[in-house]
Amino acid sequence: MTEHHRPIWDRGEAIDPEMLSYTIGDDWLQDQRLVEHDIAGSLAHVAGLVHAGLLEDEAGQRISKGLRELLDEYRAGSWQLTPADEDVHSAVERLLTAKIGEDGGRMHLGRSRNDQVTVDVRLWLRAASADAIAATEQLIASLQELESAHGSLPLPGYTHLRRAMPSSIGDWLGAHRASFAADLDALRDAQKRGRFCPLGSGSGYGIPLPLDRGFVAEQLGFDGPEEPVTAVQHGRGRPELAYLSALEGLAISLGKLAADLWLYSSAEFGFVVLPTEFTTGSSLMPQKRNPDLIELLRAQCRQVLADRAALLAVIQDLPSGYHRDFQLIKPPLFRGHDRALASVRITARLVPALQFDTETLQQAAADPQLAATAKALQAAAEGGQSFRSAYREEAGSEN
């Protein structure tokens, strides 16, 4: 069993070690992503304490210098969180105190881990959503370039996966591009959900000290403090859910593109040619080139939907205020982000390499049944008969 560092909330009473291990779980591992954000939040909080006259300038400088040194050391790989750490906040405070002495413990004045972890995650969300937005923009640009190069090629339009009406590669790619553009809007909207700063809300009901919450919010690039203070814990998980909901839409769009490529690149369709470098081989059948990438892309996208559902299950039906349940927001949030970001990035690499079999597309588009709807409409428009009558006549001629 892991021997943990003394919790910052320890009052000298007996602590069941198995209880401690269970409640910590893998939070130390999840918090690896938050180290830099936690230090950034602490630097802003210390500046706020000095600004409010609650911490002497000299002490503030010592604490800030120590935090910056810890950040440099972390980036250099000199330390990381371990299973002995309860969370990132405890680890940073412990390491800072070891570095500069008792002043390290003064950093927590006017702050709870409740508002501390909330600001950490919102800073992470800001960076994560920026990455997802940039990757989606790149994918849209790749689709646009492919559409410009091959958009005039004919393609049967399908309903019920049966040939229905004439269409084109341009219309097909344009539909996918429009879907990703809608996802891009959703990502930008989700990014706005975390634009207010939770620091100064404490455990959920404010801090009885003259903190300038607006000053601290400005230090961290937020639009302002979140108000009322009770909204911070009341809304825990909502910005995260908004982000995963946007990723869910993105995953659905990616999955639909993957499904089309999977079908259209098969021998039965033969419209799309997958580049060899984006396929795998068979251990038994030497002739095979397998679309493992797009099959796993489909599966990963389904998992993003599961990650959103897992996060929603954590936060639904909880009473107001803080609950330890919120600790379990992080795993599905981080998983969903990782899956979606990796998926959109690899798709943006695949799209420019796609090729089309022009002869097969032209043969499929020459199917006379694709013109049936246009013929019925033309007969009704020019012959003075009802569309239903023209529809039946055309149906009879096709049979």
matplotlib code that plots the C-alpha trace (Angstrom):
import matplotlib.pyplot as plt

x = [0.0, 1.2, 2.5, 1.0, 2.4, 0.6, -2.6, -2.9, -6.2, -4.6, -5.5, -3.5, -6.3, -6.0, -6.6, -7.4, -4.8, -7.1, -9.7, -7.1, -5.9, -9.5, -10.4, -7.3, -7.5, -5.6, -6.2, -2.5, -2.1, -5.0, -3.5, -0.3, -2.1, -2.9, 0.5, 1.3, -2.2, -2.2, 1.1, -0.3, -3.4, -1.3, 0.9, -2.2, -3.7, -0.5, -0.5, -4.1, -3.1, -0.4, -2.7, -5.3, -2.8, -3.2, 0.4, 3.6, 5.3, 8.5, 6.7, 4.7, 8.0, 9.5, 6.5, 6.2, 9.9, 9.6, 6.6, 8.4, 11.3, 9.0, 7.5, 10.9, 12.0, 8.7, 9.2, 12.8, 11.6, 13.1, 9.8, 6.4, 3.4, 3.6, 1.1, 2.1, 0.5, -3.1, -3.4, -1.6, -2.5, -1.0, 2.1, 2.8, 2.3, 4.5, 7.3, 7.1, 7.3, 10.3, 11.9, 11.2, 10.0, 6.8, 5.9, 4.9, 1.9, 0.8, -0.1, -3.3, -4.7, -8.2, -8.4, -10.0, -9.0, -12.6, -12.0, -8.4, -9.1, -11.9, -9.6, -7.0, -9.5, -10.8, -7.3, -6.8, -10.1, -9.0, -5.8, -7.5, -10.4, -7.9, -6.1, -9.3, -10.4, -7.1, -7.2, -10.8, -9.9, -7.1, -9.4, -11.9, -9.1, -8.0, -11.5, -11.8, -8.6, -9.8, -13.1, -11.4, -9.3, -11.9, -15.3, -16.4, -16.3, -19.7, -21.0, -24.3, -26.4, -27.7, -30.7, -31.1, -27.7, -29.3, -28.6, -31.1, -30.1, -27.1, -24.6, -20.9, -17.7, -18.0, -21.4, -20.4, -17.3, -19.2, -21.7, -18.9, -17.2, -20.4, -20.8, -17.3, -18.0, -20.9, -18.7, -16.2, -18.9, -19.9, -16.3, -16.0, -19.3, -18.1, -14.8, -16.9, -18.5, -15.3, -14.6, -15.2, -12.8, -13.8, -11.0, -12.3, -15.4, -13.6, -15.4, -18.5, -19.7, -17.0, -14.1, -14.6, -11.5, -11.2, -10.1, -10.2, -11.6, -11.6, -7.9, -7.1, -9.4, -7.6, -4.2, -5.4, -7.0, -10.6, -13.5, -14.1, -15.0, -17.8, -20.9, -22.5, -19.9, -22.4, -22.6, -19.0, -19.7, -23.4, -22.2, -19.3, -18.9, -21.0, -18.1, -16.6, -19.9, -20.2, -16.8, -17.4, -20.8, -18.9, -16.4, -19.3, -20.7, -17.2, -16.9, -20.2, -19.0, -15.7, -17.5, -19.8, -16.8, -15.0, -18.1, -18.3, -14.6, -14.9, -17.7, -16.5, -13.0, -14.3, -14.1, -18.0, -18.0, -14.5, -15.0, -12.2, -8.6, -7.0, -3.3, -1.1, 0.6, -2.8, -3.6, -2.3, -1.6, -2.8, -0.7, -2.1, -3.5, -0.7, -3.0, -4.9, -4.6, -6.9, -8.6, -7.7, -7.3, -10.8, -12.2, -10.5, -11.4, -15.1, -14.6, -12.7, -15.4, -18.0, -15.9, -16.1, -19.8, -19.3, -16.9, -19.5, -22.1, -19.7, -19.1, -22.9, -23.4, -21.0, -22.8, -26.4, -28.9, -26.4, -27.6, -26.2, -22.7, -19.4, -19.3, -16.2, -18.0, -16.6, -13.1, -14.4, -15.1, -11.5, -11.0, -13.8, -13.0, -9.3, -10.1, -12.7, -10.4, -7.5, -9.6, -11.3, -8.1, -6.1, -8.9, -9.4, -5.6, -5.1, -8.2, -6.7, -3.5, -5.6, -7.9, -5.2, -3.9, -7.3, -7.6, -10.6, -11.3, -12.6, -13.7, -15.7, -17.3, -18.4, -19.8, -21.8, -23.1, -24.2, -26.9, -30.1, -32.2, -30.5, -32.4, -35.9, -36.7, -35.6, -37.7, -40.8, -40.4, -39.8, -42.9, -45.1, -43.7, -43.9, -46.8, -49.4, -50.1, -49.8, -46.5, -48.1, -49.3, -45.8, -44.3, -46.3, -45.6, -41.8, -42.0, -43.7, -41.1, -38.3, -39.9]
y = [0.0, 3.5, 5.6, 9.0, 12.4, 14.0, 15.6, 19.3, 18.8, 16.4, 17.5, 14.8, 12.3, 8.7, 8.3, 4.9, 4.3, 2.3, 5.0, 7.6, 5.5, 4.9, 8.6, 9.7, 7.0, 8.1, 11.8, 12.4, 11.0, 13.1, 16.2, 15.9, 17.9, 20.6, 21.3, 24.4, 25.7, 25.2, 27.2, 29.9, 30.2, 30.3, 33.1, 35.2, 34.4, 35.5, 38.7, 39.2, 38.8, 41.4, 43.7, 43.4, 44.1, 40.6, 39.5, 41.6, 42.4, 40.7, 37.5, 37.7, 38.0, 35.0, 32.9, 33.9, 33.3, 29.8, 29.0, 30.1, 27.9, 25.0, 25.6, 25.7, 22.5, 20.7, 21.7, 20.4, 17.1, 17.5, 16.6, 15.2, 14.1, 10.6, 8.2, 9.6, 12.9, 13.5, 16.1, 18.8, 21.5, 19.6, 18.7, 22.2, 23.6, 20.8, 21.4, 25.2, 25.0, 22.7, 25.2, 28.6, 27.6, 28.5, 31.3, 28.5, 27.7, 31.4, 30.9, 29.2, 32.2, 33.0, 30.0, 26.5, 23.5, 23.8, 27.1, 26.1, 23.0, 24.8, 27.5, 24.9, 23.0, 26.2, 27.2, 23.7, 24.0, 27.3, 25.6, 22.3, 24.0, 26.2, 23.0, 21.4, 24.6, 24.8, 21.1, 21.4, 24.5, 22.5, 19.6, 22.1, 23.6, 20.1, 19.3, 22.5, 21.8, 18.3, 19.7, 22.3, 19.7, 16.9, 18.5, 18.3, 14.5, 12.8, 10.7, 8.9, 10.4, 7.7, 7.3, 4.1, 3.3, 2.8, 5.0, 7.9, 11.0, 12.5, 14.3, 15.0, 14.7, 18.4, 18.1, 15.2, 16.9, 20.1, 18.4, 17.0, 20.4, 22.1, 19.6, 20.3, 24.1, 23.6, 21.7, 24.6, 27.0, 24.7, 24.5, 28.3, 28.6, 26.0, 27.9, 30.9, 28.9, 29.0, 32.7, 33.8, 33.2, 31.1, 32.2, 33.9, 31.8, 29.5, 26.3, 27.7, 30.6, 33.3, 34.3, 36.8, 38.8, 41.9, 40.1, 41.9, 39.1, 41.2, 41.9, 38.2, 37.4, 39.9, 38.4, 35.1, 36.5, 35.9, 38.3, 38.8, 36.9, 34.4, 35.7, 34.9, 33.0, 30.2, 29.6, 28.3, 24.9, 24.9, 24.8, 22.4, 20.3, 22.5, 24.1, 20.6, 19.2, 21.9, 21.1, 17.4, 18.0, 20.0, 17.2, 14.7, 16.6, 16.6, 12.9, 12.3, 14.2, 12.3, 9.0, 9.8, 10.7, 7.5, 5.4, 7.0, 6.4, 2.8, 2.1, 4.1, 2.6, -1.0, -3.1, -3.1, 0.7, 1.5, 5.3, 6.3, 5.0, 4.9, 5.7, 2.7, 4.6, 5.0, 1.3, -1.8, -5.4, -8.8, -11.3, -14.2, -12.8, -11.1, -9.3, -7.4, -3.7, -3.0, 0.3, -0.1, 3.7, 4.6, 1.6, 2.7, 6.3, 5.2, 3.3, 6.1, 8.6, 6.3, 6.3, 10.2, 9.8, 7.4, 9.9, 12.6, 10.2, 9.3, 12.9, 13.6, 10.7, 12.2, 15.6, 14.9, 15.0, 16.3, 18.8, 22.3, 23.0, 21.0, 17.2, 15.0, 13.4, 16.3, 14.6, 12.1, 14.8, 14.8, 11.3, 11.4, 15.0, 14.3, 11.0, 12.6, 15.4, 13.1, 10.8, 13.7, 15.7, 12.7, 11.7, 15.1, 15.5, 12.1, 12.8, 16.1, 14.2, 11.5, 13.8, 15.5, 12.0, 10.6, 9.7, 9.0, 6.4, 8.6, 5.7, 4.0, 7.2, 8.0, 4.5, 4.7, 8.2, 7.0, 4.7, 5.9, 5.3, 8.3, 10.5, 9.2, 12.0, 14.7, 13.2, 13.0, 16.6, 17.8, 15.9, 17.5, 21.0, 20.9, 18.6, 20.1, 16.9, 16.4, 15.3, 12.2, 11.1, 11.8, 10.0, 6.9, 7.0, 7.3, 4.5, 2.3, 3.0, 2.2, -1.1]
z = [0.0, -0.9, 2.0, 1.5, 2.4, 5.4, 4.1, 4.4, 6.3, 8.9, 12.4, 14.2, 14.4, 13.1, 9.4, 7.9, 5.2, 3.0, 3.2, 2.2, -0.7, -1.9, -1.8, -3.5, -6.2, -9.3, -8.7, -8.4, -12.0, -13.4, -11.8, -13.7, -16.4, -14.0, -12.4, -14.6, -14.2, -10.5, -10.2, -12.5, -10.2, -7.1, -8.6, -9.3, -5.9, -4.1, -6.2, -5.0, -1.4, -1.7, -3.6, -0.8, 1.9, 3.4, 2.6, 2.9, -0.4, 0.7, 1.6, -1.7, -3.6, -1.8, -2.5, -6.1, -6.7, -5.2, -7.3, -10.5, -9.5, -9.0, -12.4, -14.0, -12.2, -13.2, -16.9, -16.6, -15.3, -11.8, -10.0, -10.8, -8.8, -7.3, -5.8, -2.4, -3.2, -2.5, -5.3, -7.2, -4.6, -1.7, -3.6, -4.7, -1.2, 0.3, -2.2, -1.9, 1.9, 1.7, -0.6, 1.1, 4.6, 6.5, 4.1, 1.7, 3.9, 3.7, 0.0, 1.0, 2.9, 1.5, -0.7, -0.6, -2.7, -4.0, -5.9, -6.5, -8.5, -10.3, -11.6, -12.6, -14.7, -16.3, -17.3, -18.7, -20.6, -22.1, -23.5, -24.4, -26.3, -28.2, -29.3, -30.4, -32.3, -34.1, -35.1, -36.4, -38.4, -40.0, -40.9, -42.4, -44.5, -45.7, -46.7, -48.6, -50.5, -51.4, -52.5, -54.7, -56.4, -56.9, -56.3, -59.9, -59.9, -60.0, -57.1, -56.7, -53.8, -51.5, -49.3, -47.2, -48.7, -52.1, -55.1, -55.1, -57.1, -58.8, -56.6, -56.6, -54.6, -54.0, -52.5, -50.4, -49.0, -48.6, -46.3, -44.2, -44.1, -43.0, -40.2, -38.9, -39.2, -36.9, -34.5, -34.6, -33.6, -30.7, -29.5, -29.5, -27.6, -25.0, -24.6, -23.4, -20.6, -18.5, -19.0, -15.4, -12.5, -9.5, -7.2, -4.1, -3.8, -1.3, -0.4, -2.1, 0.1, -0.3, 1.9, 4.8, 3.7, 1.6, -1.5, -4.9, -7.0, -10.1, -9.8, -9.5, -12.4, -14.6, -13.7, -15.1, -18.3, -17.2, -18.1, -14.4, -11.2, -11.3, -9.4, -7.2, -5.3, -4.7, -8.5, -8.6, -6.8, -7.9, -11.5, -11.1, -14.2, -16.4, -18.4, -18.6, -19.9, -22.4, -23.8, -23.9, -25.6, -28.3, -28.6, -28.8, -31.8, -33.4, -32.7, -34.5, -37.5, -37.5, -37.2, -40.2, -42.3, -41.2, -42.1, -45.6, -46.2, -45.0, -47.4, -50.4, -50.2, -50.2, -53.4, -53.5, -54.0, -55.1, -55.2, -52.7, -52.7, -49.3, -49.5, -48.6, -45.8, -44.0, -44.1, -42.4, -43.5, -42.6, -40.7, -42.9, -46.2, -48.2, -50.6, -47.9, -47.1, -44.2, -43.2, -39.5, -39.1, -40.0, -38.1, -35.0, -35.7, -35.6, -32.4, -30.7, -31.6, -30.0, -26.9, -26.8, -26.5, -23.6, -21.9, -22.0, -20.6, -17.8, -16.9, -16.9, -14.6, -12.0, -11.8, -12.2, -9.3, -6.7, -4.1, -4.1, -2.8, -3.1, -3.1, -3.5, -6.4, -8.5, -8.3, -10.8, -13.4, -14.5, -15.9, -18.5, -19.3, -20.1, -21.9, -24.1, -25.0, -25.8, -28.0, -29.9, -30.4, -31.6, -33.9, -35.6, -36.0, -37.7, -39.9, -41.0, -42.0, -43.9, -45.9, -48.2, -49.1, -50.3, -53.9, -56.1, -58.8, -61.6, -63.8, -61.1, -60.1, -63.7, -64.2, -61.0, -61.8, -65.2, -63.7, -65.5, -62.4, -60.8, -63.2, -62.3, -59.9, -62.3, -65.1, -62.9, -61.8, -65.4, -66.7, -64.0, -64.5, -68.3, -69.0, -66.8, -64.9, -61.1, -59.7, -58.3, -61.8, -63.2, -60.3, -61.0, -64.7, -64.1, -61.5, -64.1, -66.8, -64.4, -63.6]

ax = plt.figure().add_subplot(projection="3d")
ax.plot(x, y, z, "-o")
ax.set_aspect("equal")
plt.show()
